Amino acid sequence: GRIVTTSALAEVCGVAPDRASFMATTGTGQIAQAGGATRSEPDYVWDNHMLRIDQAA
């Protein structure tokens, strides 16, 4: 129920839970994780749909 971190991202498209935190994607191919870590996937363009898929055990 409180803000734990903020990030300045352009064109945020999708947000989904990632275990105890969240991930966000941008229309420019960025994937941002809680805590500020990001990675770039320039060959991908994200829309506003994102969900977590657990790996089957």
DABELCOR-V330819 format. One record per run of one state. SS is the DSSP state (A for helix, B for strand, O for the rest). FROM is the first residue (numbers start at 1). TO is the last residue. If there is no record, write none. Layout:
BEGIN
<<SS | FROM | TO> <SS | FROM | TO>>
END
This chain:
BEGIN
<<O | 1 | 11> <B | 12 | 18> <O | 19 | 20> <B | 21 | 26> <O | 27 | 29> <B | 30 | 33> <O | 34 | 37> <B | 38 | 40> <O | 41 | 57>>
END
